[in-house]
Amino acid sequence: MRTIAVTNQKGGTGKTTTVTNLGACLAKAGKKILVVDLDSQANLTSHLGVNPADLKTTILDILSRDSRVKAKDVIIPTRVKNLSIIPSNMNLTGIEIELAGEIGRETVLKNALKDIHNFDYIFIDCPPSLGLLTLNALTTAKEIFIALQTEYFALEGLAKLMNTIALVKKRLNPIIKITGIIPTMCDMRTNLTNDVLNKIKNHFKKEVFNTIIRNNVRLAEAPSFGESILQYSPSSNGAKDYIKLAQEVIRQG
């Protein structure tokens, strides 16, 4: 089982879009997928057709100090065959304050998921910050995918993320490593996109996926229908790109 944290401390880079659609494409390829919504905005949850307001149990219930809820009891199926989710909602907002004084607060998620084994991939959708929830994701995962928007400030601020990853690797999770950089929101007609892609490849070298995720209006529309791109527009460029990305991820091993 591969456990992958999909992260970037910057918002709007396509993290949730990637977790949703990469997960759906891997599920279509016959893989058993679990996605974990670690963001109080619950965009991943709603993107997969689950109404956060209707949930009786969420990720909060397995992270809270006094809860006895097991992770397996929070997992629910989505509309996509082979794709399940540990959902979130806005109640997660205060969890970092609740855990701040706890011993072992960086490993709460890892302990909660330790009995989950019946999946091929677990993808953790991190919030757009380097707070305690993201730290829990990095402590739990074995791999990191970074969704990196191809814009002028793409690499700005990544130094802090890289420092955080280095500290987690040194103190909490020695096996974690970056295994994928995903260029997102690419407009290949512009010189800027090509320049940024070259900088990303020079900086990260072998970690950058060959597949790039192009700008695609269908990708932007799909969340409002609670569907993955394969459900909403299977012939779109967005669907083609994520299918290619899924094939690359499978080839990684």
MIDOSE-1310 file (N, C-alpha, C; in nm, 2 decimals, decimal comma, always signed):
residues 253
mrti	+0,08/-0,12/+0,00/+0,00/+0,00/+0,00/+0,09/+0,12/+0,00; +0,06/+0,21/-0,09/+0,13/+0,34/-0,10/+0,05/+0,45/-0,03; +0,11/+0,52/+0,06/+0,04/+0,63/+0,14/+0,11/+0,76/+0,10; +0,03/+0,85/+0,03/+0,09/+0,96/-0,03/+0,02/+1,09/+0,02
avtn	+0,10/+1,18/+0,07/+0,04/+1,32/+0,11/+0,06/+1,41/-0,01; -0,06/+1,47/-0,05/-0,06/+1,56/-0,16/-0,06/+1,70/-0,10; +0,04/+1,78/-0,12/+0,06/+1,90/-0,05/+0,11/+2,02/-0,13; +0,09/+2,13/-0,07/+0,16/+2,26/-0,11/+0,11/+2,36/-0,01
qkgg	+0,20/+2,44/+0,05/+0,15/+2,53/+0,15/+0,07/+2,65/+0,09; +0,07/+2,66/-0,05/+0,00/+2,76/-0,12/-0,14/+2,71/-0,16; -0,24/+2,79/-0,15/-0,37/+2,74/-0,19/-0,39/+2,76/-0,34; -0,49/+2,70/-0,40/-0,52/+2,71/-0,54/-0,42/+2,65/-0,64
tgkt	-0,35/+2,55/-0,60/-0,25/+2,49/-0,69/-0,30/+2,36/-0,75; -0,42/+2,32/-0,72/-0,48/+2,19/-0,78/-0,46/+2,07/-0,70; -0,43/+2,08/-0,57/-0,42/+1,97/-0,48/-0,54/+1,88/-0,48; -0,65/+1,94/-0,44/-0,78/+1,87/-0,43/-0,83/+1,81/-0,56
ttvt	-0,81/+1,89/-0,66/-0,84/+1,84/-0,80/-0,76/+1,72/-0,83; -0,64/+1,72/-0,80/-0,55/+1,61/-0,82/-0,59/+1,49/-0,74; -0,61/+1,50/-0,61/-0,65/+1,39/-0,53/-0,78/+1,33/-0,58; -0,88/+1,41/-0,62/-1,00/+1,36/-0,67/-0,98/+1,28/-0,80
nlga	-0,92/+1,34/-0,90/-0,92/+1,29/-1,03/-0,81/+1,18/-1,05; -0,70/+1,20/-0,98/-0,60/+1,09/-0,99/-0,66/+0,97/-0,92; -0,72/+0,99/-0,80/-0,79/+0,88/-0,73/-0,89/+0,81/-0,82; -0,97/+0,88/-0,89/-1,07/+0,83/-0,97/-1,01/+0,75/-1,09
clak	-0,91/+0,80/-1,15/-0,84/+0,73/-1,26/-0,77/+0,60/-1,22; -0,71/+0,60/-1,10/-0,65/+0,48/-1,05/-0,76/+0,38/-1,01; -0,87/+0,43/-0,96/-0,98/+0,34/-0,93/-1,04/+0,27/-1,06; -1,05/+0,35/-1,16/-1,09/+0,30/-1,29/-1,00/+0,19/-1,34
agkk	-0,87/+0,21/-1,31/-0,77/+0,11/-1,35/-0,77/-0,02/-1,26; -0,86/-0,02/-1,17/-0,88/-0,14/-1,08/-0,81/-0,14/-0,95; -0,76/-0,02/-0,91/-0,69/-0,01/-0,78/-0,79/+0,03/-0,68; -0,77/-0,02/-0,56/-0,85/+0,02/-0,44/-0,79/+0,15/-0,38
ilvv	-0,87/+0,25/-0,38/-0,82/+0,39/-0,34/-0,90/+0,44/-0,21; -0,82/+0,49/-0,12/-0,88/+0,57/-0,01/-0,82/+0,71/-0,01; -0,91/+0,81/-0,01/-0,87/+0,95/+0,00/-0,91/+1,00/+0,13; -0,82/+1,08/+0,19/-0,85/+1,14/+0,32/-0,85/+1,29/+0,31
dlds	-0,97/+1,35/+0,35/-0,99/+1,49/+0,35/-0,94/+1,55/+0,48; -0,83/+1,62/+0,47/-0,77/+1,67/+0,60/-0,78/+1,83/+0,60; -0,88/+1,88/+0,53/-0,90/+2,02/+0,52/-1,04/+2,06/+0,57; -1,05/+2,15/+0,66/-1,19/+2,19/+0,71/-1,28/+2,25/+0,60
qanl	-1,22/+2,29/+0,49/-1,31/+2,34/+0,38/-1,38/+2,23/+0,31; -1,34/+2,11/+0,33/-1,41/+1,99/+0,28/-1,43/+1,99/+0,13; -1,34/+2,05/+0,06/-1,36/+2,05/-0,09/-1,35/+1,92/-0,15; -1,26/+1,83/-0,10/-1,25/+1,70/-0,15/-1,37/+1,62/-0,13
tshl	-1,43/+1,63/-0,01/-1,55/+1,56/+0,03/-1,67/+1,60/-0,07; -1,69/+1,73/-0,09/-1,80/+1,77/-0,18/-1,77/+1,74/-0,32; -1,64/+1,75/-0,36/-1,60/+1,72/-0,50/-1,64/+1,57/-0,54; -1,64/+1,49/-0,44/-1,67/+1,34/-0,46/-1,82/+1,31/-0,43
gvnp	-1,90/+1,42/-0,43/-2,05/+1,40/-0,42/-2,10/+1,37/-0,28; -2,02/+1,40/-0,18/-2,07/+1,38/-0,04/-2,10/+1,52/+0,02; -2,21/+1,54/+0,08/-2,25/+1,66/+0,14/-2,19/+1,67/+0,28; -2,10/+1,76/+0,30/-2,04/+1,77/+0,44/-2,14/+1,79/+0,55
adlk	-2,24/+1,86/+0,52/-2,34/+1,90/+0,62/-2,42/+1,78/+0,67; -2,43/+1,67/+0,59/-2,51/+1,55/+0,62/-2,43/+1,45/+0,70; -2,30/+1,47/+0,72/-2,22/+1,37/+0,78/-2,23/+1,36/+0,93; -2,24/+1,24/+0,98/-2,25/+1,21/+1,12/-2,11/+1,19/+1,18
ttil	-2,02/+1,13/+1,11/-1,88/+1,11/+1,15/-1,79/+1,16/+1,04; -1,68/+1,22/+1,08/-1,58/+1,27/+0,98/-1,44/+1,24/+1,04; -1,34/+1,29/+0,96/-1,20/+1,28/+1,01/-1,18/+1,34/+1,15; -1,26/+1,44/+1,19/-1,25/+1,49/+1,32/-1,27/+1,39/+1,43
dils	-1,36/+1,29/+1,40/-1,39/+1,19/+1,50/-1,27/+1,09/+1,53; -1,18/+1,08/+1,44/-1,07/+0,99/+1,46/-0,94/+1,07/+1,51; -0,95/+1,20/+1,51/-0,84/+1,29/+1,55/-0,87/+1,34/+1,69; -0,99/+1,36/+1,73/-1,02/+1,42/+1,86/-0,97/+1,34/+1,98
rdsr	-0,93/+1,41/+2,08/-0,86/+1,35/+2,19/-0,95/+1,24/+2,26; -1,08/+1,27/+2,28/-1,16/+1,18/+2,36/-1,24/+1,08/+2,28; -1,23/+1,08/+2,15/-1,31/+1,00/+2,06/-1,26/+0,85/+2,06; -1,35/+0,76/+2,05/-1,32/+0,62/+2,04/-1,36/+0,57/+1,90
vkak	-1,39/+0,65/+1,81/-1,43/+0,61/+1,67/-1,30/+0,56/+1,60; -1,32/+0,45/+1,53/-1,21/+0,39/+1,45/-1,22/+0,45/+1,31; -1,10/+0,45/+1,24/-1,10/+0,50/+1,11/-1,18/+0,42/+1,01; -1,19/+0,29/+1,03/-1,26/+0,21/+0,94/-1,41/+0,24/+0,95
dvii	-1,46/+0,30/+1,06/-1,60/+0,33/+1,08/-1,63/+0,46/+1,02; -1,53/+0,54/+0,97/-1,56/+0,67/+0,91/-1,55/+0,66/+0,76; -1,49/+0,56/+0,71/-1,47/+0,54/+0,56/-1,61/+0,52/+0,50; -1,63/+0,59/+0,39/-1,76/+0,58/+0,32/-1,73/+0,56/+0,17
ptrv	-1,81/+0,49/+0,10/-1,79/+0,48/-0,05/-1,83/+0,60/-0,12; -1,77/+0,63/-0,23/-1,81/+0,74/-0,32/-1,89/+0,69/-0,44; -1,93/+0,78/-0,53/-2,00/+0,74/-0,65/-1,91/+0,67/-0,75; -1,78/+0,67/-0,72/-1,68/+0,61/-0,81/-1,64/+0,47/-0,75
knls	-1,66/+0,37/-0,83/-1,63/+0,23/-0,79/-1,48/+0,22/-0,75; -1,45/+0,15/-0,64/-1,32/+0,13/-0,59/-1,26/+0,26/-0,52; -1,33/+0,36/-0,50/-1,28/+0,49/-0,44/-1,37/+0,52/-0,32; -1,30/+0,52/-0,20/-1,36/+0,55/-0,07/-1,30/+0,68/-0,01
iips	-1,36/+0,74/+0,08/-1,32/+0,86/+0,14/-1,33/+0,86/+0,29; -1,24/+0,92/+0,36/-1,26/+0,96/+0,50/-1,29/+1,11/+0,49; -1,42/+1,15/+0,51/-1,46/+1,29/+0,47/-1,43/+1,39/+0,58; -1,45/+1,51/+0,55/-1,43/+1,62/+0,64/-1,55/+1,72/+0,64
nmnl	-1,56/+1,81/+0,73/-1,65/+1,92/+0,73/-1,59/+2,04/+0,81; -1,66/+2,14/+0,82/-1,61/+2,26/+0,89/-1,58/+2,24/+1,04; -1,63/+2,14/+1,09/-1,61/+2,11/+1,24/-1,46/+2,08/+1,26; -1,38/+2,05/+1,16/-1,24/+2,02/+1,18/-1,16/+2,15/+1,21
tgie	-1,22/+2,27/+1,20/-1,15/+2,39/+1,21/-1,07/+2,41/+1,34; -1,13/+2,36/+1,45/-1,06/+2,38/+1,58/-0,97/+2,27/+1,62; -0,94/+2,17/+1,54/-0,87/+2,06/+1,58/-0,72/+2,09/+1,62; -0,66/+2,18/+1,55/-0,52/+2,21/+1,57/-0,50/+2,27/+1,71
iela	-0,60/+2,35/+1,75/-0,60/+2,41/+1,89/-0,62/+2,30/+1,99; -0,71/+2,21/+1,96/-0,74/+2,10/+2,06/-0,62/+2,01/+2,08; -0,54/+1,98/+1,97/-0,43/+1,89/+1,98/-0,30/+1,96/+2,02; -0,30/+2,09/+2,02/-0,17/+2,17/+2,04/-0,10/+2,12/+2,17
geig	-0,17/+2,09/+2,28/-0,10/+2,06/+2,40/-0,09/+1,91/+2,42; -0,13/+1,83/+2,32/-0,12/+1,68/+2,34/+0,02/+1,63/+2,31; +0,05/+1,53/+2,39/+0,18/+1,45/+2,37/+0,15/+1,36/+2,24; +0,25/+1,36/+2,15/+0,23/+1,28/+2,03/+0,14/+1,34/+1,93
retv	+0,12/+1,48/+1,94/+0,02/+1,54/+1,85/+0,05/+1,53/+1,70; +0,18/+1,51/+1,67/+0,22/+1,50/+1,53/+0,19/+1,36/+1,47; +0,15/+1,26/+1,55/+0,13/+1,13/+1,50/-0,01/+1,08/+1,52; -0,11/+1,17/+1,55/-0,24/+1,13/+1,58/-0,30/+1,06/+1,45
lkna	-0,28/+1,12/+1,33/-0,34/+1,06/+1,21/-0,27/+0,93/+1,18; -0,14/+0,92/+1,20/-0,07/+0,79/+1,17/-0,13/+0,68/+1,26; -0,15/+0,71/+1,39/-0,20/+0,61/+1,48/-0,35/+0,57/+1,44; -0,42/+0,67/+1,39/-0,56/+0,64/+1,35/-0,57/+0,55/+1,23
lkdi	-0,48/+0,57/+1,14/-0,48/+0,49/+1,01/-0,40/+0,36/+1,02; -0,34/+0,33/+1,13/-0,25/+0,22/+1,13/-0,31/+0,08/+1,10; -0,44/+0,07/+1,12/-0,51/-0,06/+1,10/-0,58/-0,06/+0,96; -0,55/+0,04/+0,88/-0,61/+0,04/+0,74/-0,51/-0,02/+0,65
hnfd	-0,54/-0,14/+0,59/-0,45/-0,21/+0,50/-0,51/-0,25/+0,37; -0,64/-0,25/+0,36/-0,70/-0,31/+0,24/-0,72/-0,21/+0,12; -0,62/-0,13/+0,10/-0,62/-0,04/-0,01/-0,49/-0,05/-0,08; -0,49/-0,01/-0,21/-0,36/-0,01/-0,29/-0,29/+0,13/-0,27
yifi	-0,38/+0,24/-0,26/-0,33/+0,37/-0,24/-0,41/+0,45/-0,14; -0,34/+0,52/-0,05/-0,41/+0,62/+0,03/-0,35/+0,76/-0,01; -0,44/+0,85/-0,04/-0,40/+0,99/-0,07/-0,46/+1,08/+0,03; -0,37/+1,16/+0,09/-0,41/+1,25/+0,20/-0,41/+1,39/+0,14
dcpp	-0,52/+1,46/+0,13/-0,54/+1,59/+0,08/-0,51/+1,69/+0,19; -0,39/+1,75/+0,19/-0,35/+1,84/+0,30/-0,41/+1,98/+0,28; -0,43/+2,05/+0,39/-0,48/+2,19/+0,39/-0,37/+2,28/+0,33; -0,40/+2,40/+0,28/-0,30/+2,49/+0,23/-0,22/+2,57/+0,33
slgl	-0,15/+2,49/+0,42/-0,07/+2,56/+0,53/+0,03/+2,45/+0,57; +0,12/+2,50/+0,66/+0,21/+2,40/+0,72/+0,19/+2,39/+0,87; +0,06/+2,38/+0,90/+0,02/+2,36/+1,04/+0,02/+2,22/+1,09; -0,04/+2,19/+1,20/-0,03/+2,06/+1,26/-0,10/+1,95/+1,18
ltln	-0,20/+1,99/+1,10/-0,27/+1,88/+1,02/-0,18/+1,84/+0,91; -0,11/+1,93/+0,84/-0,01/+1,90/+0,74/+0,10/+1,82/+0,80; +0,15/+1,85/+0,92/+0,25/+1,78/+0,98/+0,21/+1,64/+1,01; +0,08/+1,62/+1,05/+0,03/+1,48/+1,07/+0,03/+1,40/+0,94
altt	+0,00/+1,47/+0,83/+0,00/+1,40/+0,70/+0,14/+1,36/+0,66; +0,24/+1,44/+0,68/+0,37/+1,41/+0,65/+0,43/+1,30/+0,74; +0,38/+1,30/+0,86/+0,43/+1,19/+0,95/+0,37/+1,06/+0,92; +0,25/+1,06/+0,86/+0,18/+0,94/+0,82/+0,22/+0,88/+0,69
akei	+0,25/+0,97/+0,59/+0,27/+0,92/+0,46/+0,41/+0,86/+0,44; +0,43/+0,79/+0,34/+0,56/+0,74/+0,29/+0,61/+0,82/+0,18; +0,52/+0,89/+0,11/+0,56/+0,96/-0,01/+0,49/+1,10/-0,01; +0,54/+1,19/-0,09/+0,48/+1,32/-0,10/+0,47/+1,35/-0,25
fial	+0,35/+1,40/-0,29/+0,33/+1,46/-0,42/+0,31/+1,61/-0,40; +0,37/+1,69/-0,47/+0,35/+1,84/-0,47/+0,28/+1,88/-0,59; +0,17/+1,94/-0,58/+0,10/+2,00/-0,69/+0,15/+2,14/-0,71; +0,21/+2,17/-0,83/+0,28/+2,30/-0,84/+0,22/+2,37/-0,97
qtey	+0,16/+2,48/-0,94/+0,10/+2,56/-1,05/+0,21/+2,63/-1,13; +0,19/+2,63/-1,26/+0,30/+2,68/-1,35/+0,27/+2,83/-1,36; +0,31/+2,91/-1,26/+0,30/+3,05/-1,26/+0,42/+3,11/-1,21; +0,43/+3,24/-1,21/+0,56/+3,31/-1,18/+0,61/+3,28/-1,04
fale	+0,52/+3,27/-0,95/+0,56/+3,25/-0,81/+0,56/+3,10/-0,77; +0,56/+3,01/-0,86/+0,55/+2,87/-0,84/+0,65/+2,82/-0,73; +0,77/+2,86/-0,74/+0,87/+2,81/-0,65/+0,89/+2,90/-0,52; +0,82/+3,01/-0,53/+0,83/+3,10/-0,41/+0,76/+3,04/-0,29
glak	+0,82/+3,04/-0,18/+0,76/+2,98/-0,06/+0,78/+2,83/-0,04; +0,83/+2,76/-0,15/+0,85/+2,62/-0,14/+0,97/+2,59/-0,04; +1,06/+2,68/-0,02/+1,17/+2,66/+0,07/+1,12/+2,62/+0,21; +1,01/+2,69/+0,25/+0,96/+2,65/+0,39/+0,90/+2,51/+0,39
lmnt	+0,83/+2,47/+0,28/+0,78/+2,34/+0,27/+0,90/+2,24/+0,27; +1,00/+2,26/+0,20/+1,11/+2,17/+0,19/+1,18/+2,16/+0,33; +1,19/+2,27/+0,40/+1,25/+2,27/+0,53/+1,17/+2,19/+0,63; +1,03/+2,20/+0,62/+0,94/+2,12/+0,70/+0,96/+1,97/+0,67
ialv	+0,96/+1,94/+0,54/+0,98/+1,80/+0,50/+1,11/+1,74/+0,56; +1,22/+1,82/+0,55/+1,35/+1,78/+0,60/+1,34/+1,75/+0,75; +1,27/+1,84/+0,82/+1,26/+1,82/+0,97/+1,18/+1,70/+1,00; +1,07/+1,68/+0,93/+0,99/+1,56/+0,95/+1,07/+1,43/+0,93
kkrl	+1,15/+1,44/+0,82/+1,23/+1,32/+0,78/+1,33/+1,29/+0,89; +1,39/+1,40/+0,95/+1,50/+1,38/+1,05/+1,44/+1,34/+1,18; +1,32/+1,39/+1,22/+1,28/+1,37/+1,36/+1,16/+1,27/+1,37; +1,08/+1,26/+1,27/+0,95/+1,19/+1,29/+0,93/+1,07/+1,19
npii	+0,98/+1,09/+1,07/+0,94/+0,99/+0,96/+1,06/+0,98/+0,86; +1,16/+0,90/+0,90/+1,28/+0,89/+0,82/+1,26/+0,83/+0,68; +1,15/+0,77/+0,65/+1,13/+0,70/+0,52/+1,06/+0,79/+0,42; +1,01/+0,91/+0,46/+0,93/+0,99/+0,37/+1,02/+1,05/+0,27
kitg	+0,97/+1,07/+0,14/+1,04/+1,13/+0,04/+0,95/+1,19/-0,07; +0,99/+1,29/-0,14/+0,92/+1,34/-0,25/+0,93/+1,25/-0,37; +0,82/+1,20/-0,42/+0,82/+1,10/-0,53/+0,75/+1,16/-0,65; +0,69/+1,28/-0,64/+0,62/+1,33/-0,76/+0,60/+1,48/-0,75
iipt	+0,63/+1,55/-0,85/+0,60/+1,69/-0,87/+0,50/+1,70/-0,98; +0,38/+1,75/-0,96/+0,28/+1,75/-1,06/+0,26/+1,90/-1,11; +0,30/+1,93/-1,23/+0,27/+2,06/-1,29/+0,12/+2,08/-1,32; +0,06/+2,18/-1,27/-0,09/+2,19/-1,28/-0,12/+2,33/-1,35
mcdm	-0,24/+2,34/-1,40/-0,29/+2,46/-1,46/-0,20/+2,51/-1,57; -0,16/+2,43/-1,65/-0,06/+2,47/-1,75/-0,12/+2,52/-1,88; -0,08/+2,63/-1,93/-0,12/+2,68/-2,06/+0,01/+2,68/-2,15; +0,02/+2,58/-2,23/+0,14/+2,56/-2,30/+0,16/+2,66/-2,42
rtnl	+0,06/+2,74/-2,44/+0,07/+2,84/-2,54/+0,15/+2,96/-2,50; +0,18/+2,97/-2,37/+0,25/+3,09/-2,32/+0,40/+3,06/-2,29; +0,48/+3,15/-2,31/+0,63/+3,14/-2,28/+0,65/+3,12/-2,13; +0,56/+3,19/-2,05/+0,57/+3,19/-1,91/+0,56/+3,04/-1,86
tndv	+0,46/+2,97/-1,90/+0,44/+2,83/-1,86/+0,56/+2,75/-1,89; +0,61/+2,76/-2,01/+0,73/+2,68/-2,05/+0,85/+2,72/-1,97; +0,87/+2,85/-1,94/+0,98/+2,89/-1,86/+0,97/+2,84/-1,71; +0,85/+2,84/-1,66/+0,83/+2,79/-1,52/+0,85/+2,64/-1,52
lnki	+0,80/+2,57/-1,62/+0,82/+2,42/-1,63/+0,97/+2,39/-1,63; +1,05/+2,47/-1,71/+1,19/+2,44/-1,71/+1,26/+2,46/-1,58; +1,21/+2,57/-1,50/+1,27/+2,59/-1,37/+1,23/+2,48/-1,27; +1,11/+2,43/-1,28/+1,06/+2,32/-1,20/+1,15/+2,20/-1,22
knhf	+1,17/+2,17/-1,35/+1,25/+2,05/-1,39/+1,39/+2,06/-1,35; +1,45/+2,18/-1,36/+1,58/+2,21/-1,31/+1,60/+2,19/-1,16; +1,50/+2,24/-1,09/+1,50/+2,24/-0,95/+1,48/+2,10/-0,89; +1,38/+2,02/-0,94/+1,34/+1,89/-0,89/+1,40/+1,78/-0,97
kkev	+1,43/+1,80/-1,09/+1,49/+1,70/-1,18/+1,40/+1,58/-1,19; +1,44/+1,46/-1,14/+1,37/+1,34/-1,17/+1,24/+1,32/-1,11; +1,21/+1,40/-1,01/+1,08/+1,39/-0,94/+0,96/+1,44/-1,02; +0,99/+1,52/-1,12/+0,88/+1,59/-1,20/+0,81/+1,48/-1,29
fnti	+0,68/+1,47/-1,28/+0,61/+1,38/-1,37/+0,62/+1,43/-1,51; +0,62/+1,34/-1,61/+0,62/+1,38/-1,75/+0,48/+1,44/-1,79; +0,38/+1,39/-1,73/+0,24/+1,44/-1,75/+0,23/+1,58/-1,69; +0,17/+1,67/-1,77/+0,13/+1,80/-1,71/-0,02/+1,81/-1,72
irnn	-0,07/+1,88/-1,62/-0,22/+1,90/-1,62/-0,25/+2,03/-1,68; -0,31/+2,03/-1,79/-0,34/+2,15/-1,87/-0,46/+2,22/-1,81; -0,46/+2,36/-1,83/-0,58/+2,43/-1,80/-0,70/+2,38/-1,87; -0,81/+2,35/-1,80/-0,92/+2,29/-1,86/-1,05/+2,33/-1,79
vrla	-1,14/+2,39/-1,86/-1,26/+2,44/-1,80/-1,35/+2,33/-1,74; -1,34/+2,21/-1,80/-1,42/+2,10/-1,74/-1,37/+2,06/-1,60; -1,24/+2,07/-1,58/-1,18/+2,04/-1,45/-1,24/+2,14/-1,35; -1,26/+2,26/-1,39/-1,31/+2,36/-1,30/-1,46/+2,35/-1,27
eaps	-1,53/+2,29/-1,37/-1,67/+2,28/-1,35/-1,71/+2,15/-1,27; -1,63/+2,05/-1,28/-1,67/+1,92/-1,22/-1,71/+1,92/-1,07; -1,63/+2,00/-0,99/-1,66/+2,00/-0,85/-1,80/+2,05/-0,81; -1,86/+2,14/-0,89/-1,99/+2,19/-0,86/-2,10/+2,08/-0,89
fges	-2,06/+1,98/-0,96/-2,16/+1,87/-0,98/-2,13/+1,75/-0,89; -2,03/+1,76/-0,81/-1,99/+1,65/-0,72/-1,94/+1,53/-0,79; -1,87/+1,55/-0,90/-1,82/+1,44/-0,98/-1,67/+1,46/-1,02; -1,61/+1,34/-1,04/-1,47/+1,35/-1,09/-1,48/+1,38/-1,24
ilqy	-1,36/+1,41/-1,29/-1,36/+1,45/-1,43/-1,40/+1,33/-1,52; -1,38/+1,21/-1,48/-1,42/+1,09/-1,55/-1,57/+1,08/-1,56; -1,64/+1,12/-1,46/-1,78/+1,12/-1,46/-1,84/+1,23/-1,54; -1,78/+1,35/-1,52/-1,84/+1,47/-1,57/-1,80/+1,49/-1,72
spss	-1,68/+1,47/-1,76/-1,64/+1,49/-1,90/-1,53/+1,40/-1,93; -1,56/+1,27/-1,96/-1,46/+1,17/-1,98/-1,37/+1,19/-2,10; -1,42/+1,27/-2,20/-1,34/+1,29/-2,32/-1,26/+1,42/-2,32; -1,27/+1,49/-2,21/-1,20/+1,62/-2,20/-1,05/+1,61/-2,19
ngak	-0,98/+1,72/-2,21/-0,83/+1,72/-2,19/-0,80/+1,69/-2,04; -0,88/+1,74/-1,95/-0,86/+1,71/-1,81/-0,86/+1,56/-1,78; -0,96/+1,49/-1,83/-0,96/+1,35/-1,81/-0,84/+1,28/-1,87; -0,81/+1,32/-1,99/-0,69/+1,26/-2,06/-0,56/+1,28/-1,98
dyik	-0,55/+1,40/-1,93/-0,42/+1,43/-1,85/-0,42/+1,34/-1,72; -0,53/+1,33/-1,65/-0,52/+1,26/-1,53/-0,51/+1,11/-1,55; -0,57/+1,06/-1,66/-0,55/+0,92/-1,70/-0,40/+0,89/-1,72; -0,34/+0,98/-1,79/-0,19/+0,97/-1,82/-0,11/+0,97/-1,69
laqe	-0,15/+1,06/-1,60/-0,08/+1,08/-1,47/-0,10/+0,95/-1,39; -0,22/+0,89/-1,39/-0,24/+0,77/-1,32/-0,15/+0,65/-1,37; -0,14/+0,65/-1,50/-0,05/+0,55/-1,56/+0,09/+0,56/-1,52; +0,14/+0,69/-1,51/+0,27/+0,71/-1,46/+0,29/+0,67/-1,31
virq	+0,19/+0,70/-1,23/+0,19/+0,67/-1,09/+0,20/+0,52/-1,07; +0,12/+0,44/-1,15/+0,12/+0,30/-1,15/+0,26/+0,24/-1,19; +0,32/+0,30/-1,29/+0,46/+0,26/-1,33/+0,56/+0,28/-1,23; +0,54/+0,38/-1,14/+0,64/+0,40/-1,03/+0,65/+0,28/-0,94
g	+0,55/+0,20/-0,93/+0,56/+0,08/-0,85/+0,46/+0,08/-0,73
